Amino acid sequence: MHIMEGYLPAAFVVVWFLVSMPFWVKGVVEIKRLVQEKRSTLLLLGAAGGFCFVLSALKLPSVTGSCSHPTGVALGAIMFGPWVGAVIGTIVLMFQAMLLAHGGLTTLGANAFSMAIVGSFVAWGTFKGLRRVGAPLWLAVFVGAALSDLATYVTTAMQLAWAFPDPVTGFAGSSVKFMGIFAITQIPLALSEGLLTALIMMYLVKYSRTELDEIGLLRRGQVA
């Protein structure tokens, strides 16, 4: 869910850019290394970016200053790792801010942290954890993508609550209010995104098995 242009106070704009910057730098380094060592993965990188762009462009009004939508970052994060996923998600956010008026350039740092960074790390961590305990690929992808979406919405709610605390109950009260409003649309969206991401992954397993093997997503002895 993108916080709209000009909505955050200047201090929060600076803070979120500074927090997100190290993730972008590390992600660019990882992408450069990946492309140099495994050029055959370029098509998968493009597919992950396109999936993220299309999915996160589907907006539903949710609360003043933001909106609800699928994020689409889980696919790239699961395939290439959270650092790469963070860059893919940030690039998508930039294009949406400039071409579709979704989000904004002043709020790019905050939006990137919640969707591209937190979303990617939650998706990747959940996926890896479930695969280690023997979960099938489709289930690990489904749960990873769904929790990634939910983590993004929780993070955005806390960002908004930090910037605009409730006059009486402060940050805690404002967080509950923002999360409660988001939950109406975001929970069903998270489940839908998990299902769609799992379906796309199984399609890639069928038609791009060689590339997935090359990046180490599928290992011997694991159930696809």
C-alpha positions, 0 to 999 in steps of 0.5 A: 500500500503506497503512501501518497505524495506529500503526505509524510512530514519532511523529517519522516521522508528523510528518515525512511530514505536513509533507512532504505538506502543500505538495502538498495546499495546491497541489492544493486551489488547482488543484481550485478553479481547475479547477471554477470554469473548467470545471464540466463536468469535475466528473463526471470528477473524481468518476469519478477519485475513485471509481475510485481508491477502489474500486481501492485498496480491493482489498487483499492481505496483503504484509508486517507493517505494510502490504499490497499493492493497486492504487492507482488514482491514475493516472487522475486524475493523467493527466486533471487533473495530479499536484497534483489527483491528490495531493488525490484520492488523499489524500481516498480514503486518509482515507475508507479509514482512517475507514470501512474501517480501511485505513491510518490517520490517524497514517500518512496523511501517509506513505501520501499521500506514497507513493501520492497524491503520488509515484504521481500525479507518476510517472503524469503524468510518464510519460504526458506523456513518452510522448505527446510522443514519439508513443505512442498514448493507451492505451500511455501510460496503461498504462505511466503507471499501471503505473509509478505503482503500482510507484513507490508500492510502492518509496516505501513500502518505503523509508519503512518501511526508514527507520523500521525499518532493519536492525540489521546492514545498515541502511536499504539492507538493510531497503529490499531486504527490504521491496521483495523482499516487496512485489514478489511481489504488487505487480508483477502488480498493477501490470501489471493496474492499467495494463491496467484504467486504459487500458481505462477511459481508452479508455471515457472517450474514447468516451463523454466525448470533449468533457470530455477535449478541454476539459481538454486531454488529447486534442490535434489530431494526437495518436493516441488 
